[in-house]
Amino acid sequence: MQRGKADGKNVVLLAGGLGDYQHRRFFLLLRALHQSDVPRRHALLTTNRSSLSPALQTALVVSLVGIIFIGVYPQPLIEIVQRLVAR
């Protein structure tokens, strides 16, 4: 292999290393949050559904329905994108 020639293996190793780094950092963050003395009444740590505003609840439902629709029936979106690319 010539010096400076990329064969794809370096990219895979780099992506794997970055993924491993991200997983470790996320684990450390979760561990720190679990061990901290953050009050349970904090908005991010509560599981009470009423803590979400109606606008946020609506946005979450619309997003979920859109994701499920695109996942189950993607053909209309594919046709729209193909028409836009063909222009």
C-alpha positions in Angstrom: 0.0 0.0 0.0 1.3 3.4 -0.9 1.8 6.0 1.7 -1.3 8.3 1.9 -3.5 5.9 0.0 -6.8 5.3 1.8 -8.2 1.8 1.4 -11.3 2.2 3.6 -10.0 0.3 6.6 -8.9 3.5 8.3 -12.4 5.0 7.9 -14.0 2.0 9.5 -11.5 2.0 12.4 -12.0 5.7 12.9 -15.8 5.3 12.9 -15.6 2.4 15.3 -13.3 4.3 17.6 -15.6 7.4 17.6 -18.7 5.2 18.2 -16.9 3.6 21.1 -15.9 7.0 22.5 -19.5 8.3 22.3 -20.9 5.2 24.0 -18.4 5.5 26.9 -19.1 9.2 27.3 -22.9 8.6 27.4 -22.4 5.8 29.9 -20.3 8.1 32.1 -23.0 10.8 31.8 -25.8 8.4 32.8 -23.7 7.1 35.7 -23.0 10.7 36.9 -26.7 11.6 36.7 -27.7 8.4 38.6 -25.2 9.0 41.4 -25.8 12.8 41.7 -28.0 14.4 44.3 -30.3 16.1 41.7 -33.7 16.5 43.2 -36.3 14.2 41.8 -38.7 17.1 41.2 -36.5 18.3 38.4 -38.5 18.5 35.1 -36.2 16.1 33.2 -36.3 13.4 35.8 -40.0 13.2 36.4 -42.2 10.6 34.7 -45.4 12.6 35.2 -47.1 13.0 31.8 -48.7 16.2 32.9 -45.4 18.0 33.0 -45.3 18.2 29.2 -47.0 21.2 27.7 -49.9 20.6 25.3 -47.9 22.0 22.4 -45.0 19.6 23.1 -47.4 16.7 23.5 -49.0 17.6 20.1 -45.5 17.9 18.5 -44.5 14.5 19.9 -47.7 12.8 18.6 -47.4 14.4 15.2 -43.7 13.4 14.9 -44.5 9.8 16.0 -47.3 9.5 13.5 -45.1 10.9 10.7 -42.3 8.5 11.5 -44.5 5.5 11.6 -46.3 6.6 8.3 -42.9 7.1 6.5 -41.6 3.8 7.8 -44.7 1.8 6.8 -45.6 3.6 3.6 -42.6 5.5 2.2 -43.6 5.5 -1.5 -45.2 9.0 -1.7 -42.1 10.5 -0.1 -39.8 8.6 -2.5 -41.8 9.8 -5.5 -41.7 13.4 -4.4 -37.9 13.3 -3.9 -37.4 11.6 -7.3 -39.5 14.4 -9.0 -37.5 17.1 -7.2 -34.2 15.5 -8.2 -35.3 15.1 -11.8 -35.8 18.8 -12.2 
